[in-house]
Amino acid sequence: MACMRELKLRIKSISETQKITKAMKLISAAKLKKARQQLDQTRTYFTKVETIMANILANSIGINQSSIYFKETGDSNKKTGIIVLTGDKGMAGSYNHNIIKLSEDMINDAENPVLFIAGAIGKNYFSRKNYNLYEDFDYPVQNPVVKRAKNITDLILEKFKNGELDEVYLAYTEMVSSIKLVPQAIRLLPLNLGVLKSDIRLSDSEVLPDGNLNYEPSPEKVFEVLIAKYIKGVIYGAFVEAFTSEQSARMTAMDSATNNAQEMLEKLELRYNRARQAAITQEISEIVGGASAL
C-alpha cells in the first residue's frame, strides 16, 4: 500500500508540472508571434534608412575618411564595449548558456572589456564572476521597443565620441529556424565601409545617378545623422531576434518537458496498475486461504 501511495503522489505531482509546461509553451508561442509582427512593422522604416545610406555611399567619395565613426584606433590597449543580450528568465534550454559562452570568449580576446548586459540571467551571471559591468545599463530583453534601442544607441555613441570606448561589439542570438538558434557577434563601431556596404546590399560596382538626391547641409552631415538611425535599427533588430530566439528556445524546451512528463506518467501509471493488481490478487489469495482454513 505504501508503494501505491507513493506512486499516486508522484503521478499527481508530474501531472501538475505537465500543466505548467503546457501553459509556458503556449505563452512563449504567443510572444514569439507578437515579436515577429513588431519586426515586420518597423522593417519598412529601417529599409528606407539603408536605401538613403546606400545612395550617399555610392555618390560621396572619401566619406569614410572624414567621419569619426570610421576611424580605427591604433592603440593596442583598446577599450572594448560588449553589448550582450541574454534572457530575462530561465527554462529556455541551452539558450542562455550558448550566448554567455560566446560572450566570455569575446571578453578573453579583449584587452579592456566593458560589459553592457541586457537581461537578468546574464547580469546575474557576470556579476557573480566579477566582470567589469557598466552598472547603469539596466534594460530588459522582454517586449523590445524602438525607444529602448534609441536609448542604448545614444549611450554607446556618446561614449564612443568621448573616447571612453574604442570599439563596440554586439552579441545576440539569431533565430535561423525554430530549431536552429545561432549566437552571433557583430561589430557596431567603428564602422567598416566594406561591411556596411554589404549590410545595405550595395556592391562596389553599383553607383546611383549623380544628382539623384540633394542632401542639406551636406551628404556627410546627413550620413552622420543616419548612422545613429542605422545603429539603432541594428540594435533593435538584435533585440527582436534575441527575444524571439528566447521564446523559441523556451517553447521547444517546454514541449520537450511536456513530452517527457507524459512518458513518465505512462510508466508510473503502468507501475501503479501493476501494484494495484498485485494488491488485489494478494487480498483474494488471503481470503481464499482463510476460507480453506475454516
NUPALUM-214544 format. One record per residue (C-alpha): residue in one letter; chain; x, y, z. Coordinates in Angstrom, 3 decimals. Example, Ala and Ser with C-alpha at 12.3 -4.5 7.8 and 13.67 -1.06 7.14 Angstrom:
BEGIN
resn: A&chain: A&X: 12.300&Y: -4.500&Z: 7.800
resn: S&chain: A&X: 13.670&Y: -1.060&Z: 7.140
***
This chain:
BEGIN
resn: M&chain: A&X: 0.000&Y: 0.000&Z: 0.000
resn: A&chain: A&X: 2.870&Y: 2.377&Z: 0.795
resn: C&chain: A&X: 4.291&Y: 1.836&Z: -2.704
resn: M&chain: A&X: 0.894&Y: 2.572&Z: -4.281
resn: R&chain: A&X: 0.540&Y: 5.736&Z: -2.210
resn: E&chain: A&X: 3.971&Y: 6.992&Z: -3.284
resn: L&chain: A&X: 3.240&Y: 6.240&Z: -6.939
resn: K&chain: A&X: -0.059&Y: 8.100&Z: -6.718
resn: L&chain: A&X: 1.649&Y: 11.170&Z: -5.229
resn: R&chain: A&X: 4.320&Y: 11.136&Z: -7.975
resn: I&chain: A&X: 1.660&Y: 10.858&Z: -10.694
resn: K&chain: A&X: -0.206&Y: 13.821&Z: -9.227
resn: S&chain: A&X: 2.990&Y: 15.910&Z: -8.949
resn: I&chain: A&X: 4.097&Y: 15.194&Z: -12.531
resn: S&chain: A&X: 0.592&Y: 15.909&Z: -13.864
resn: E&chain: A&X: 0.630&Y: 19.352&Z: -12.240
resn: T&chain: A&X: 4.114&Y: 20.039&Z: -13.650
resn: Q&chain: A&X: 2.926&Y: 18.988&Z: -17.091
resn: K&chain: A&X: 0.098&Y: 21.535&Z: -16.931
resn: I&chain: A&X: 2.648&Y: 24.266&Z: -16.167
resn: T&chain: A&X: 4.953&Y: 23.290&Z: -19.050
resn: K&chain: A&X: 1.993&Y: 23.232&Z: -21.456
resn: A&chain: A&X: 0.954&Y: 26.723&Z: -20.341
resn: M&chain: A&X: 4.513&Y: 28.070&Z: -20.684
resn: K&chain: A&X: 4.752&Y: 26.611&Z: -24.187
resn: L&chain: A&X: 1.548&Y: 28.403&Z: -25.249
resn: I&chain: A&X: 2.701&Y: 31.694&Z: -23.698
resn: S&chain: A&X: 6.061&Y: 31.503&Z: -25.498
resn: A&chain: A&X: 4.300&Y: 30.780&Z: -28.799
resn: A&chain: A&X: 2.086&Y: 33.857&Z: -28.382
resn: K&chain: A&X: 5.085&Y: 36.098&Z: -27.509
resn: L&chain: A&X: 7.030&Y: 34.713&Z: -30.463
resn: K&chain: A&X: 4.242&Y: 35.653&Z: -32.862
resn: K&chain: A&X: 3.986&Y: 39.154&Z: -31.380
resn: A&chain: A&X: 7.744&Y: 39.766&Z: -31.685
resn: R&chain: A&X: 7.742&Y: 38.774&Z: -35.350
resn: Q&chain: A&X: 4.902&Y: 41.197&Z: -36.019
resn: Q&chain: A&X: 6.873&Y: 44.007&Z: -34.340
resn: L&chain: A&X: 9.860&Y: 43.382&Z: -36.572
resn: D&chain: A&X: 7.732&Y: 43.371&Z: -39.743
resn: Q&chain: A&X: 6.015&Y: 46.630&Z: -38.766
resn: T&chain: A&X: 9.279&Y: 48.581&Z: -38.353
resn: R&chain: A&X: 11.276&Y: 46.945&Z: -41.144
resn: T&chain: A&X: 9.996&Y: 49.397&Z: -43.792
resn: Y&chain: A&X: 11.394&Y: 52.406&Z: -41.934
resn: F&chain: A&X: 14.850&Y: 50.923&Z: -41.428
resn: T&chain: A&X: 14.934&Y: 49.703&Z: -45.028
resn: K&chain: A&X: 14.404&Y: 53.314&Z: -46.148
resn: V&chain: A&X: 17.284&Y: 54.467&Z: -43.940
resn: E&chain: A&X: 19.520&Y: 51.831&Z: -45.512
resn: T&chain: A&X: 18.499&Y: 52.959&Z: -49.009
resn: I&chain: A&X: 19.472&Y: 56.582&Z: -48.328
resn: M&chain: A&X: 22.797&Y: 55.472&Z: -46.808
resn: A&chain: A&X: 23.454&Y: 53.408&Z: -49.929
resn: N&chain: A&X: 22.793&Y: 56.449&Z: -52.105
resn: I&chain: A&X: 25.221&Y: 58.611&Z: -50.126
resn: L&chain: A&X: 27.937&Y: 55.957&Z: -50.073
resn: A&chain: A&X: 27.614&Y: 55.468&Z: -53.831
resn: N&chain: A&X: 27.895&Y: 59.158&Z: -54.674
resn: S&chain: A&X: 30.198&Y: 60.542&Z: -51.983
resn: I&chain: A&X: 33.926&Y: 59.918&Z: -52.248
resn: G&chain: A&X: 36.010&Y: 59.688&Z: -49.108
resn: I&chain: A&X: 33.117&Y: 59.870&Z: -46.674
resn: N&chain: A&X: 34.713&Y: 57.113&Z: -44.590
resn: Q&chain: A&X: 37.835&Y: 59.277&Z: -44.142
resn: S&chain: A&X: 36.021&Y: 62.350&Z: -42.814
resn: S&chain: A&X: 33.639&Y: 60.628&Z: -40.403
resn: I&chain: A&X: 34.702&Y: 59.815&Z: -36.842
resn: Y&chain: A&X: 32.605&Y: 56.658&Z: -36.963
resn: F&chain: A&X: 35.011&Y: 55.035&Z: -39.453
resn: K&chain: A&X: 38.242&Y: 55.828&Z: -37.612
resn: E&chain: A&X: 40.243&Y: 52.858&Z: -36.358
resn: T&chain: A&X: 42.430&Y: 53.333&Z: -33.311
resn: G&chain: A&X: 45.981&Y: 52.053&Z: -33.475
resn: D&chain: A&X: 46.207&Y: 51.687&Z: -29.706
resn: S&chain: A&X: 46.941&Y: 48.105&Z: -28.658
resn: N&chain: A&X: 45.257&Y: 48.763&Z: -25.317
resn: K&chain: A&X: 41.770&Y: 49.236&Z: -26.749
resn: K&chain: A&X: 38.735&Y: 49.848&Z: -24.565
resn: T&chain: A&X: 36.135&Y: 47.428&Z: -25.892
resn: G&chain: A&X: 32.434&Y: 47.703&Z: -25.139
resn: I&chain: A&X: 30.466&Y: 44.462&Z: -25.475
resn: I&chain: A&X: 26.667&Y: 44.592&Z: -25.517
resn: V&chain: A&X: 25.302&Y: 41.179&Z: -24.534
resn: L&chain: A&X: 21.637&Y: 40.235&Z: -24.952
resn: T&chain: A&X: 20.666&Y: 37.344&Z: -22.675
resn: G&chain: A&X: 17.315&Y: 36.141&Z: -21.408
resn: D&chain: A&X: 15.349&Y: 37.608&Z: -18.538
resn: K&chain: A&X: 14.152&Y: 34.168&Z: -17.441
resn: G&chain: A&X: 15.446&Y: 30.624&Z: -17.387
resn: M&chain: A&X: 13.891&Y: 27.330&Z: -18.532
resn: A&chain: A&X: 14.938&Y: 28.002&Z: -22.130
resn: G&chain: A&X: 17.226&Y: 25.045&Z: -22.746
resn: S&chain: A&X: 20.784&Y: 25.979&Z: -23.712
resn: Y&chain: A&X: 19.821&Y: 29.460&Z: -24.955
resn: N&chain: A&X: 21.448&Y: 31.466&Z: -22.148
resn: H&chain: A&X: 24.419&Y: 29.117&Z: -21.819
resn: N&chain: A&X: 25.367&Y: 29.496&Z: -25.504
resn: I&chain: A&X: 25.246&Y: 33.305&Z: -25.618
resn: I&chain: A&X: 27.146&Y: 33.568&Z: -22.307
resn: K&chain: A&X: 29.841&Y: 31.214&Z: -23.612
resn: L&chain: A&X: 30.246&Y: 33.345&Z: -26.766
resn: S&chain: A&X: 30.449&Y: 36.496&Z: -24.637
resn: E&chain: A&X: 33.152&Y: 35.023&Z: -22.408
resn: D&chain: A&X: 35.219&Y: 34.139&Z: -25.487
resn: M&chain: A&X: 34.921&Y: 37.772&Z: -26.630
resn: I&chain: A&X: 35.892&Y: 39.010&Z: -23.175
resn: N&chain: A&X: 39.016&Y: 36.844&Z: -23.165
resn: D&chain: A&X: 40.061&Y: 38.248&Z: -26.544
resn: A&chain: A&X: 39.601&Y: 41.901&Z: -25.483
resn: E&chain: A&X: 42.217&Y: 43.977&Z: -23.660
resn: N&chain: A&X: 39.904&Y: 46.192&Z: -21.586
resn: P&chain: A&X: 36.355&Y: 44.864&Z: -21.913
resn: V&chain: A&X: 33.365&Y: 46.749&Z: -20.522
resn: L&chain: A&X: 30.126&Y: 44.758&Z: -20.465
resn: F&chain: A&X: 26.709&Y: 46.220&Z: -21.208
resn: I&chain: A&X: 24.374&Y: 43.394&Z: -20.202
resn: A&chain: A&X: 20.688&Y: 43.296&Z: -21.127
resn: G&chain: A&X: 18.704&Y: 40.514&Z: -19.493
resn: A&chain: A&X: 18.524&Y: 39.380&Z: -15.872
resn: I&chain: A&X: 20.148&Y: 35.986&Z: -16.466
resn: G&chain: A&X: 23.307&Y: 37.442&Z: -17.988
resn: K&chain: A&X: 23.541&Y: 40.268&Z: -15.474
resn: N&chain: A&X: 23.372&Y: 37.879&Z: -12.517
resn: Y&chain: A&X: 25.939&Y: 35.557&Z: -14.085
resn: F&chain: A&X: 28.545&Y: 38.188&Z: -14.997
resn: S&chain: A&X: 28.076&Y: 39.954&Z: -11.651
resn: R&chain: A&X: 28.923&Y: 36.752&Z: -9.800
resn: K&chain: A&X: 32.017&Y: 36.318&Z: -11.981
resn: N&chain: A&X: 33.171&Y: 39.870&Z: -11.080
resn: Y&chain: A&X: 33.461&Y: 41.083&Z: -14.676
resn: N&chain: A&X: 33.647&Y: 44.802&Z: -15.452
resn: L&chain: A&X: 29.970&Y: 45.687&Z: -15.866
resn: Y&chain: A&X: 28.525&Y: 49.085&Z: -16.729
resn: E&chain: A&X: 26.097&Y: 49.185&Z: -13.809
resn: D&chain: A&X: 23.759&Y: 51.864&Z: -15.191
resn: F&chain: A&X: 22.971&Y: 49.683&Z: -18.203
resn: D&chain: A&X: 19.761&Y: 48.044&Z: -16.985
resn: Y&chain: A&X: 17.487&Y: 47.024&Z: -19.845
resn: P&chain: A&X: 15.161&Y: 44.014&Z: -20.182
resn: V&chain: A&X: 15.023&Y: 41.935&Z: -23.344
resn: Q&chain: A&X: 11.314&Y: 41.211&Z: -22.998
resn: N&chain: A&X: 8.941&Y: 43.046&Z: -25.368
resn: P&chain: A&X: 11.558&Y: 45.017&Z: -27.374
resn: V&chain: A&X: 10.677&Y: 48.560&Z: -28.434
resn: V&chain: A&X: 12.448&Y: 51.108&Z: -30.655
resn: K&chain: A&X: 12.742&Y: 53.625&Z: -27.798
resn: R&chain: A&X: 14.875&Y: 51.183&Z: -25.814
resn: A&chain: A&X: 17.155&Y: 50.708&Z: -28.815
resn: K&chain: A&X: 17.431&Y: 54.502&Z: -29.215
resn: N&chain: A&X: 18.475&Y: 54.984&Z: -25.584
resn: I&chain: A&X: 21.169&Y: 52.323&Z: -25.939
resn: T&chain: A&X: 22.366&Y: 53.857&Z: -29.223
resn: D&chain: A&X: 22.647&Y: 57.328&Z: -27.664
resn: L&chain: A&X: 24.658&Y: 55.916&Z: -24.742
resn: I&chain: A&X: 27.052&Y: 53.953&Z: -26.946
resn: L&chain: A&X: 27.610&Y: 56.787&Z: -29.431
resn: E&chain: A&X: 28.298&Y: 59.252&Z: -26.621
resn: K&chain: A&X: 30.933&Y: 57.003&Z: -25.065
resn: F&chain: A&X: 32.496&Y: 56.315&Z: -28.473
resn: K&chain: A&X: 32.720&Y: 60.017&Z: -29.326
resn: N&chain: A&X: 34.200&Y: 60.868&Z: -25.912
resn: G&chain: A&X: 36.891&Y: 58.223&Z: -26.286
resn: E&chain: A&X: 35.597&Y: 56.095&Z: -23.414
resn: L&chain: A&X: 35.211&Y: 53.229&Z: -25.878
resn: D&chain: A&X: 37.434&Y: 52.488&Z: -28.869
resn: E&chain: A&X: 35.225&Y: 49.768&Z: -30.317
resn: V&chain: A&X: 31.802&Y: 48.310&Z: -29.621
resn: Y&chain: A&X: 30.517&Y: 44.786&Z: -30.263
resn: L&chain: A&X: 27.029&Y: 43.324&Z: -30.033
resn: A&chain: A&X: 26.407&Y: 39.700&Z: -29.004
resn: Y&chain: A&X: 22.940&Y: 38.219&Z: -29.500
resn: T&chain: A&X: 21.211&Y: 35.053&Z: -30.703
resn: E&chain: A&X: 19.906&Y: 34.843&Z: -34.254
resn: M&chain: A&X: 16.875&Y: 32.691&Z: -34.961
resn: V&chain: A&X: 17.752&Y: 30.880&Z: -38.192
resn: S&chain: A&X: 14.818&Y: 28.500&Z: -37.754
resn: S&chain: A&X: 12.593&Y: 27.312&Z: -34.919
resn: I&chain: A&X: 15.144&Y: 24.613&Z: -34.055
resn: K&chain: A&X: 18.369&Y: 26.395&Z: -35.050
resn: L&chain: A&X: 19.465&Y: 29.281&Z: -32.814
resn: V&chain: A&X: 22.925&Y: 30.684&Z: -33.543
resn: P&chain: A&X: 24.822&Y: 33.059&Z: -31.184
resn: Q&chain: A&X: 26.213&Y: 35.987&Z: -33.199
resn: A&chain: A&X: 28.798&Y: 38.708&Z: -32.535
resn: I&chain: A&X: 28.958&Y: 41.797&Z: -34.752
resn: R&chain: A&X: 30.995&Y: 44.998&Z: -34.523
resn: L&chain: A&X: 28.911&Y: 48.142&Z: -34.267
resn: L&chain: A&X: 31.714&Y: 50.707&Z: -34.026
resn: P&chain: A&X: 33.910&Y: 51.786&Z: -35.660
resn: L&chain: A&X: 32.115&Y: 51.180&Z: -38.933
resn: N&chain: A&X: 33.775&Y: 49.219&Z: -41.708
resn: L&chain: A&X: 32.951&Y: 50.507&Z: -45.185
resn: G&chain: A&X: 33.043&Y: 47.063&Z: -46.792
resn: V&chain: A&X: 30.828&Y: 45.504&Z: -44.120
resn: L&chain: A&X: 28.477&Y: 48.481&Z: -44.227
resn: K&chain: A&X: 28.048&Y: 48.204&Z: -47.986
resn: S&chain: A&X: 27.367&Y: 44.517&Z: -47.592
resn: D&chain: A&X: 24.770&Y: 45.137&Z: -44.885
resn: I&chain: A&X: 22.869&Y: 47.639&Z: -47.014
resn: R&chain: A&X: 23.220&Y: 45.469&Z: -50.109
resn: L&chain: A&X: 25.420&Y: 47.888&Z: -52.090
resn: S&chain: A&X: 28.119&Y: 46.385&Z: -54.295
resn: D&chain: A&X: 31.341&Y: 48.208&Z: -55.167
resn: S&chain: A&X: 30.277&Y: 48.475&Z: -58.813
resn: E&chain: A&X: 26.846&Y: 49.860&Z: -58.018
resn: V&chain: A&X: 26.600&Y: 53.634&Z: -58.440
resn: L&chain: A&X: 23.402&Y: 55.602&Z: -58.301
resn: P&chain: A&X: 22.962&Y: 58.517&Z: -60.726
resn: D&chain: A&X: 24.631&Y: 61.760&Z: -59.665
resn: G&chain: A&X: 22.203&Y: 64.403&Z: -58.563
resn: N&chain: A&X: 19.563&Y: 61.818&Z: -57.769
resn: L&chain: A&X: 19.019&Y: 63.467&Z: -54.386
resn: N&chain: A&X: 20.224&Y: 66.685&Z: -52.761
resn: Y&chain: A&X: 21.276&Y: 66.500&Z: -49.128
resn: E&chain: A&X: 21.341&Y: 69.569&Z: -46.876
resn: P&chain: A&X: 23.597&Y: 70.819&Z: -45.432
resn: S&chain: A&X: 25.850&Y: 68.099&Z: -46.939
resn: P&chain: A&X: 25.855&Y: 64.355&Z: -47.616
resn: E&chain: A&X: 28.429&Y: 63.883&Z: -44.842
resn: K&chain: A&X: 26.194&Y: 65.571&Z: -42.231
resn: V&chain: A&X: 23.153&Y: 63.602&Z: -43.340
resn: F&chain: A&X: 25.161&Y: 60.404&Z: -43.277
resn: E&chain: A&X: 26.267&Y: 61.046&Z: -39.679
resn: V&chain: A&X: 22.629&Y: 61.512&Z: -38.668
resn: L&chain: A&X: 21.674&Y: 58.321&Z: -40.462
resn: I&chain: A&X: 24.451&Y: 56.366&Z: -38.769
resn: A&chain: A&X: 22.675&Y: 56.757&Z: -35.424
resn: K&chain: A&X: 19.431&Y: 55.565&Z: -37.007
resn: Y&chain: A&X: 21.251&Y: 52.683&Z: -38.682
resn: I&chain: A&X: 22.862&Y: 51.515&Z: -35.424
resn: K&chain: A&X: 19.524&Y: 51.922&Z: -33.679
resn: G&chain: A&X: 17.977&Y: 49.656&Z: -36.316
resn: V&chain: A&X: 20.720&Y: 47.049&Z: -35.854
resn: I&chain: A&X: 20.304&Y: 47.073&Z: -32.060
resn: Y&chain: A&X: 16.522&Y: 46.925&Z: -32.291
resn: G&chain: A&X: 16.730&Y: 44.050&Z: -34.771
resn: A&chain: A&X: 19.116&Y: 42.231&Z: -32.431
resn: F&chain: A&X: 16.724&Y: 42.708&Z: -29.505
resn: V&chain: A&X: 13.857&Y: 41.284&Z: -31.554
resn: E&chain: A&X: 15.985&Y: 38.363&Z: -32.720
resn: A&chain: A&X: 17.150&Y: 37.671&Z: -29.156
resn: F&chain: A&X: 13.608&Y: 37.888&Z: -27.805
resn: T&chain: A&X: 12.182&Y: 35.607&Z: -30.492
resn: S&chain: A&X: 15.089&Y: 33.182&Z: -30.054
resn: E&chain: A&X: 14.470&Y: 33.037&Z: -26.313
resn: Q&chain: A&X: 10.765&Y: 32.353&Z: -26.818
resn: S&chain: A&X: 11.506&Y: 29.716&Z: -29.447
resn: A&chain: A&X: 14.052&Y: 28.028&Z: -27.171
resn: R&chain: A&X: 11.641&Y: 28.082&Z: -24.239
resn: M&chain: A&X: 8.797&Y: 26.791&Z: -26.403
resn: T&chain: A&X: 10.985&Y: 23.893&Z: -27.569
resn: A&chain: A&X: 12.198&Y: 23.178&Z: -24.036
resn: M&chain: A&X: 8.671&Y: 23.217&Z: -22.612
resn: D&chain: A&X: 7.416&Y: 20.997&Z: -25.430
resn: S&chain: A&X: 10.189&Y: 18.516&Z: -24.661
resn: A&chain: A&X: 9.431&Y: 18.723&Z: -20.937
resn: T&chain: A&X: 5.732&Y: 18.082&Z: -21.603
resn: N&chain: A&X: 6.514&Y: 15.026&Z: -23.712
resn: N&chain: A&X: 8.950&Y: 13.718&Z: -21.096
resn: A&chain: A&X: 6.330&Y: 14.215&Z: -18.392
resn: Q&chain: A&X: 3.823&Y: 12.255&Z: -20.471
resn: E&chain: A&X: 6.287&Y: 9.377&Z: -20.852
resn: M&chain: A&X: 6.938&Y: 9.373&Z: -17.109
resn: L&chain: A&X: 3.200&Y: 9.387&Z: -16.395
resn: E&chain: A&X: 2.646&Y: 6.405&Z: -18.658
resn: K&chain: A&X: 5.404&Y: 4.428&Z: -16.921
resn: L&chain: A&X: 4.199&Y: 5.389&Z: -13.438
resn: E&chain: A&X: 0.590&Y: 4.560&Z: -14.269
resn: L&chain: A&X: 1.709&Y: 1.164&Z: -15.532
resn: R&chain: A&X: 3.633&Y: 0.548&Z: -12.304
resn: Y&chain: A&X: 0.652&Y: 1.773&Z: -10.278
resn: N&chain: A&X: -1.755&Y: -0.547&Z: -12.084
resn: R&chain: A&X: 0.602&Y: -3.495&Z: -11.581
resn: A&chain: A&X: 0.961&Y: -2.714&Z: -7.872
resn: R&chain: A&X: -2.812&Y: -2.332&Z: -7.575
resn: Q&chain: A&X: -3.394&Y: -5.619&Z: -9.370
resn: A&chain: A&X: -0.822&Y: -7.325&Z: -7.129
resn: A&chain: A&X: -2.569&Y: -5.966&Z: -4.020
resn: I&chain: A&X: -5.962&Y: -7.209&Z: -5.243
resn: T&chain: A&X: -4.527&Y: -10.627&Z: -6.075
resn: Q&chain: A&X: -2.914&Y: -10.814&Z: -2.635
resn: E&chain: A&X: -6.207&Y: -9.945&Z: -0.926
resn: I&chain: A&X: -8.074&Y: -12.604&Z: -2.930
resn: S&chain: A&X: -5.388&Y: -15.148&Z: -2.062
resn: E&chain: A&X: -5.688&Y: -14.297&Z: 1.635
resn: I&chain: A&X: -9.481&Y: -14.621&Z: 1.527
resn: V&chain: A&X: -9.297&Y: -17.962&Z: -0.272
resn: G&chain: A&X: -6.617&Y: -19.166&Z: 2.129
resn: G&chain: A&X: -8.679&Y: -18.143&Z: 5.146
resn: A&chain: A&X: -11.808&Y: -19.866&Z: 3.799
resn: S&chain: A&X: -9.846&Y: -23.069&Z: 3.183
resn: A&chain: A&X: -8.513&Y: -22.985&Z: 6.724
resn: L&chain: A&X: -12.040&Y: -22.748&Z: 8.127
***
